[in-house]
């Protein structure tokens, strides 16, 4: 047992290995939608699978954050405080990305001088499809990039998860 900064640190290799495995799982579960989304964005193709995989990756990041918080509440602390930044920051990244995703639709409408979504309905069907495709592509690009950032953060979390 190590005492540091009035915190009890228990160096349990099993806990550390579990946290590292969890962080690596988050990295993998976010790398898949990042690569798929980037590929589909590049090709201009929509992808239902991307959105499902993205939500799974986001859920895994939430589970890692809950795990880190639960371990801290139980008195198991990482000896590297940066771990907590890397474990919790993916939630902030997902939140900001969702806000950008929502704003992306308005950006596309503004580029086409359309005041709102109802104005899209007044366009010919072919143009409606182009507007929707542009919105979906922009949303997918934003979210694929956010998943890539989460991959980096999860790998850093794995690298700083020691001393539990």
C-alpha positions, 0 to 999 in steps of 0.5 A, spaced: 500 500 500 502 506 498 500 513 501 500 519 497 496 526 497 492 523 503 489 518 498 490 510 499 493 507 493 492 499 492 497 497 487 493 491 484 495 488 478 489 485 476 485 492 477 490 495 473 490 490 467 482 490 467 482 498 466 487 497 461 483 492 457 477 496 458 481 502 455 483 498 449 476 496 448 474 503 448 479 504 443 477 499 438 470 500 439 471 507 437 476 505 431 471 501 427 466 507 426 472 512 425 474 508 419 468 506 417 465 513 417 471 516 414 471 511 408 463 512 407 464 520 408 470 520 403 466 516 398 459 520 399 455 514 402 450 513 407 451 508 412 446 505 418 452 501 420 456 507 422 451 510 426 450 503 430 457 502 431 458 509 433 453 509 439 456 502 441 463 506 441 460 512 445 457 507 450 463 503 451 467 510 453 461 511 458 462 505 461 470 506 462 468 513 465 463 510 470 469 504 471 474 510 473 469 513 477 467 507 481 474 505 482 476 512 485 469 512 489 472 505 492 478 508 494 482 505 488 486 510 484 491 511 478 498 513 480 498 517 474 492 523 475 492 524 467 488 517 467 482 521 469 483 526 464 483 521 458 478 517 461 473 522 462 474 527 456 471 522 451 464 524 454 466 531 453 468 530 446 462 526 444 458 532 447 461 537 443 461 533 437 453 532 438 452 539 438 457 540 432 453 535 428 446 538 430 449 545 427 451 542 421 444 541 418 443 549 419 450 550 416 448 546 409 441 550 409 445 556 410 450 555 404 444 554 400 440 560 402 434 555 405 431 558 411 429 552 415 428 545 414 421 546 411 424 550 405 427 544 403 421 540 402 419 546 397 425 544 393 424 539 387 425 531 389 432 531 386 435 537 390 432 535 396 436 528 396 442 532 395 441 537 401 439 531 405 445 527 403 450 533 404 447 534 411 448 526 412 455 526 410 457 532 414 454 529 420 458 523 419 464 526 418 464 530 424 462 524 428 467 519 425 473 525 427 470 525 434 471 517 434 478 518 432 479 523 438 476 518 442 481 512 440 487 517 441 484 519 448 482 511 450 489 509 448 492 515 452 488 512 458 491 505 457 498 508 457 496 512 464 492 506 467 497 504 472 498 503 480 490 501 481 
